[in-house]
């Protein structure tokens, strides 16, 4: 919005300068000044009416788009683009009716665009990234994402920046250009998310019994989906431990809560079943001389 507003203001300023250069009161007769004054007043009235109509048109567009499945950010972006384009056209029309050469204004617009582009090239890169995000939809507001800048729930997707809220309730503002070129993991792209947990047991433990206990912990948790398979498996045969893995699916909103419950439940269940969870230790053997 800042880019589009600055472009409109730049064009308007250049038009006013052009008007000032065209006016030389010493060359005008009284009737000519009167005619110009009338045209100028008419131009002001036309601009005011056109400006109000443009605002009304943008509101109408946003209202109509809100009734569809269009993304809110995309809707407001196109509303802003339409707002600027219609204002530029309105200025061209008024300038043409007042007798000015519109080709001059087109050249001014082109040069202004180049100047703004050079001055704001970094912001334009983020602007382009914002458009890419809004159209490709790698994530949306409310999704939980992980990227190089951090992880959290998407609070807002702007044209230049995206804001996420972390688990400890901090806000991170990320340039869209960075997000568009980064590897972004969307943890809530699907309704269910898999909870993966790993636990170690000693080599002298009964693997079958340990797997049954681990399966029971997953199965008895009310948040674990019974529509998806629960997988219990031997993940690794380590140097001193056997690593068991568990997988179960849970709704996104219950992911962290369920993960914490399962972690605590595994410890209690293994204690009750007298299954030892080994801890790192060093055995020192002294060889007698």
C-alpha positions as CSV (number, residue, x, y, z in Angstrom):
1,X,0.0,0.0,0.0
2,X,2.9,2.4,0.8
3,X,4.4,1.7,-2.7
4,X,1.1,2.4,-4.5
5,X,0.3,5.5,-2.5
6,X,3.8,6.9,-3.1
7,X,3.4,6.3,-6.8
8,X,0.1,8.1,-6.9
9,X,1.5,11.0,-4.9
10,X,4.5,11.2,-7.2
11,X,2.3,11.4,-10.3
12,X,0.0,14.0,-8.8
13,X,3.0,16.2,-7.8
14,X,4.4,15.9,-11.3
15,X,1.1,16.8,-12.8
16,X,0.8,19.9,-10.6
17,X,4.4,21.0,-11.6
18,X,3.4,20.5,-15.3
19,X,0.3,22.7,-14.7
20,X,2.4,25.4,-13.1
21,X,4.9,25.4,-16.0
22,X,2.1,25.7,-18.5
23,X,0.5,28.7,-16.7
24,X,2.0,32.1,-17.5
25,X,-0.4,34.7,-16.3
26,X,1.3,37.4,-18.3
27,X,0.4,35.6,-21.5
28,X,-3.3,35.1,-20.7
29,X,-6.0,37.7,-21.4
30,X,-8.8,38.1,-18.9
31,X,-11.2,35.9,-20.9
32,X,-8.5,33.2,-21.2
33,X,-7.9,33.3,-17.4
34,X,-11.6,33.1,-16.8
35,X,-11.9,30.0,-19.1
36,X,-8.9,28.4,-17.5
37,X,-10.4,29.1,-14.1
38,X,-13.7,27.5,-15.1
39,X,-11.8,24.4,-16.4
40,X,-9.8,24.2,-13.3
41,X,-12.9,24.3,-11.0
42,X,-14.5,21.7,-13.2
43,X,-11.4,19.6,-13.0
44,X,-11.5,19.8,-9.2
45,X,-15.2,18.8,-9.1
46,X,-14.5,15.9,-11.5
47,X,-11.5,14.8,-9.4
48,X,-13.6,14.9,-6.2
49,X,-16.5,12.9,-7.7
50,X,-14.0,10.5,-9.4
51,X,-12.2,10.0,-6.1
52,X,-15.4,9.2,-4.2
53,X,-16.4,6.8,-7.0
54,X,-13.1,5.0,-6.8
55,X,-13.3,4.6,-3.0
56,X,-16.9,3.3,-3.5
57,X,-15.7,0.9,-6.2
58,X,-12.9,-0.5,-4.1
59,X,-15.2,-1.1,-1.1
60,X,-17.7,-2.8,-3.4
61,X,-14.9,-5.0,-4.8
62,X,-13.6,-6.0,-1.3
63,X,-17.2,-6.7,-0.1
64,X,-18.0,-8.9,-3.2
65,X,-14.6,-10.7,-2.9
66,X,-15.2,-11.4,0.8
67,X,-18.2,-13.5,-0.1
68,X,-16.0,-15.8,-2.1
69,X,-13.2,-18.1,-1.0
70,X,-10.6,-15.5,-1.9
71,X,-7.8,-14.9,0.5
72,X,-8.3,-11.7,2.5
73,X,-4.8,-10.5,1.8
74,X,-5.2,-11.1,-1.9
75,X,-8.5,-9.2,-1.9
76,X,-7.0,-6.1,-0.2
77,X,-4.0,-6.2,-2.5
78,X,-6.0,-6.1,-5.6
79,X,-8.3,-3.5,-4.1
80,X,-5.2,-1.3,-3.5
81,X,-3.9,-1.9,-7.1
82,X,-7.3,-1.0,-8.5
83,X,-7.4,2.1,-6.3
84,X,-4.1,3.4,-7.7
85,X,-4.7,2.5,-11.3
86,X,-8.1,4.3,-11.4
87,X,-6.6,7.4,-9.7
88,X,-3.8,7.5,-12.4
89,X,-6.4,7.2,-15.2
90,X,-8.5,9.9,-13.5
91,X,-5.6,12.3,-13.5
92,X,-4.8,11.5,-17.1
93,X,-8.4,12.2,-18.1
94,X,-8.5,15.5,-16.2
95,X,-5.2,16.6,-17.7
96,X,-6.3,15.8,-21.2
97,X,-9.6,17.8,-20.8
98,X,-7.6,20.8,-19.6
99,X,-5.5,20.7,-22.8
100,X,-2.3,19.2,-21.5
101,X,-0.2,16.7,-23.4
102,X,-0.8,13.4,-21.7
103,X,2.2,11.8,-23.3
104,X,4.3,14.0,-21.0
105,X,2.5,12.6,-18.0
106,X,3.1,9.0,-19.3
107,X,6.9,9.8,-19.5
108,X,6.8,11.3,-16.0
109,X,5.0,8.2,-14.8
110,X,7.6,5.9,-16.4
111,X,10.5,7.8,-15.0
112,X,8.9,8.0,-11.5
113,X,8.4,4.2,-11.6
114,X,12.0,3.6,-12.4
115,X,13.2,6.0,-9.7
116,X,11.0,4.4,-7.1
117,X,12.1,1.0,-8.2
118,X,15.8,1.8,-7.8
119,X,15.2,3.4,-4.4
120,X,13.1,0.6,-3.1
121,X,14.6,-2.4,-4.9
122,X,14.9,-4.4,-1.6
123,X,11.4,-3.6,-0.6
124,X,10.2,-4.5,-4.1
125,X,11.9,-7.9,-3.7
126,X,9.9,-8.5,-0.6
127,X,6.8,-7.1,-2.4
128,X,7.3,-9.7,-5.1
129,X,7.7,-12.4,-2.5
130,X,4.4,-11.3,-0.9
131,X,2.6,-11.6,-4.2
132,X,4.2,-15.1,-4.7
133,X,3.0,-16.2,-1.3
134,X,-0.5,-14.8,-1.7
135,X,-0.9,-16.6,-5.1
136,X,0.8,-19.9,-4.3
137,X,-0.6,-20.3,-0.8
138,X,2.3,-22.3,0.8
139,X,0.7,-21.3,4.1
140,X,-2.2,-19.2,5.4
141,X,-3.1,-17.3,8.5
142,X,-3.5,-19.7,11.4
143,X,-1.0,-22.2,10.1
144,X,2.0,-23.3,12.2
145,X,5.2,-22.9,10.1
146,X,8.9,-23.6,10.6
147,X,11.5,-21.6,8.7
148,X,15.1,-20.3,9.1
149,X,13.8,-17.2,10.9
150,X,12.0,-19.2,13.5
151,X,8.7,-21.1,14.0
152,X,5.2,-20.1,15.1
153,X,1.6,-19.5,14.1
154,X,1.0,-17.2,11.2
155,X,-0.8,-14.1,12.4
156,X,-0.8,-11.9,9.3
157,X,0.4,-12.1,5.7
158,X,1.1,-8.7,4.3
159,X,2.4,-7.5,1.0
160,X,5.9,-7.0,2.3
161,X,6.1,-8.8,5.6
162,X,4.6,-11.8,7.3
163,X,4.1,-12.0,11.1
164,X,4.2,-15.2,13.1
165,X,3.6,-15.7,16.8
166,X,5.9,-18.1,18.7
167,X,4.9,-20.6,21.4
168,X,6.3,-18.2,24.1
169,X,4.0,-15.5,22.7
170,X,6.6,-13.4,20.9
171,X,6.1,-11.8,17.5
172,X,8.5,-12.4,14.6
173,X,8.2,-10.2,11.5
174,X,9.8,-11.9,8.4
175,X,10.3,-10.2,5.0
176,X,8.3,-12.0,2.3
177,X,11.3,-12.1,0.0
178,X,13.1,-14.2,2.6
179,X,10.1,-16.5,3.1
180,X,9.6,-16.9,-0.7
181,X,13.2,-18.2,-1.2
182,X,13.3,-20.2,2.1
183,X,12.4,-23.8,2.8
184,X,9.2,-23.4,4.8
185,X,7.7,-26.4,6.7
186,X,3.9,-26.1,7.1
187,X,3.1,-28.3,10.1
188,X,-0.7,-27.7,9.8
189,X,-1.1,-28.2,6.1
190,X,-3.3,-31.2,6.8
191,X,-6.0,-31.8,9.5
192,X,-3.9,-34.4,11.3
193,X,-0.3,-34.3,12.4
194,X,1.8,-37.4,13.3
195,X,3.4,-37.6,16.8
196,X,6.7,-39.4,16.6
197,X,8.4,-40.4,19.9
198,X,11.4,-42.5,20.6
199,X,12.4,-44.3,23.8
200,X,15.4,-46.5,24.6
201,X,15.4,-49.9,26.4
202,X,18.2,-52.2,27.5
203,X,19.3,-55.2,25.5
204,X,18.2,-57.5,28.3
205,X,14.6,-56.2,28.1
206,X,11.8,-58.1,26.3
207,X,11.2,-56.2,23.0
208,X,7.8,-57.6,22.4
209,X,6.6,-56.6,25.9
210,X,8.1,-53.1,25.6
211,X,6.3,-52.6,22.2
212,X,3.0,-53.7,23.6
213,X,3.4,-51.3,26.5
214,X,4.3,-48.4,24.1
215,X,1.3,-49.3,21.9
216,X,-1.0,-49.2,24.9
217,X,0.2,-45.7,25.8
218,X,-0.6,-44.4,22.3
219,X,-3.9,-46.2,22.0
220,X,-5.2,-45.2,25.4
221,X,-4.6,-41.5,24.8
222,X,-8.0,-39.9,23.9
223,X,-6.5,-37.5,21.4
224,X,-4.8,-40.1,19.3
225,X,-6.9,-40.8,16.1
226,X,-8.3,-44.3,15.9
227,X,-8.9,-43.8,12.2
228,X,-5.2,-43.9,11.5
229,X,-2.8,-46.7,12.2
230,X,-0.6,-46.6,15.3
231,X,2.9,-47.8,14.4
232,X,5.3,-49.2,17.0
233,X,8.7,-50.4,15.7
234,X,12.4,-50.9,16.5
235,X,14.1,-47.8,15.2
236,X,17.7,-48.5,16.0
237,X,20.0,-51.0,17.6
238,X,22.5,-48.8,19.4
239,X,25.8,-49.5,21.0
240,X,24.1,-50.1,24.4
241,X,20.4,-49.6,23.9
242,X,17.5,-50.6,21.7
243,X,15.6,-47.6,20.4
244,X,11.8,-48.1,20.0
245,X,9.7,-45.7,18.0
246,X,6.0,-44.8,18.1
247,X,3.8,-43.0,15.6
248,X,0.2,-41.9,16.0
249,X,-1.9,-39.1,14.5
250,X,-3.6,-36.3,16.3
251,X,-5.6,-33.2,15.3
252,X,-3.3,-30.1,14.9
253,X,-4.8,-28.2,17.8
254,X,-4.0,-31.1,20.2
255,X,-0.5,-31.8,18.9
256,X,1.7,-30.3,21.7
257,X,-0.6,-31.3,24.5
258,X,-0.7,-34.9,23.2
259,X,3.0,-35.1,22.8
260,X,3.6,-34.0,26.3
261,X,1.0,-36.5,27.7
262,X,2.5,-39.4,25.7
263,X,6.1,-38.6,26.9
264,X,5.0,-38.6,30.5
265,X,2.8,-41.6,30.0
266,X,5.6,-43.7,28.5
267,X,7.7,-43.1,31.6
268,X,4.9,-44.1,34.0
269,X,4.0,-47.2,31.9
270,X,7.6,-48.4,31.6
271,X,8.0,-48.0,35.4
272,X,4.9,-50.0,36.1
273,X,6.0,-52.7,33.6
274,X,9.5,-52.7,35.2
275,X,11.1,-51.8,31.9
276,X,14.3,-50.0,32.3
277,X,15.1,-46.9,30.3
278,X,18.9,-46.8,30.3
279,X,20.9,-43.7,30.9
280,X,24.4,-42.9,29.6
281,X,27.0,-44.3,31.9
282,X,30.7,-45.2,31.8
283,X,32.0,-48.5,33.1
284,X,35.6,-48.4,34.2
285,X,37.6,-51.6,34.5
286,X,40.9,-51.5,36.3
287,X,43.3,-54.1,35.2
288,X,45.5,-55.3,38.1
289,X,49.2,-55.1,37.6
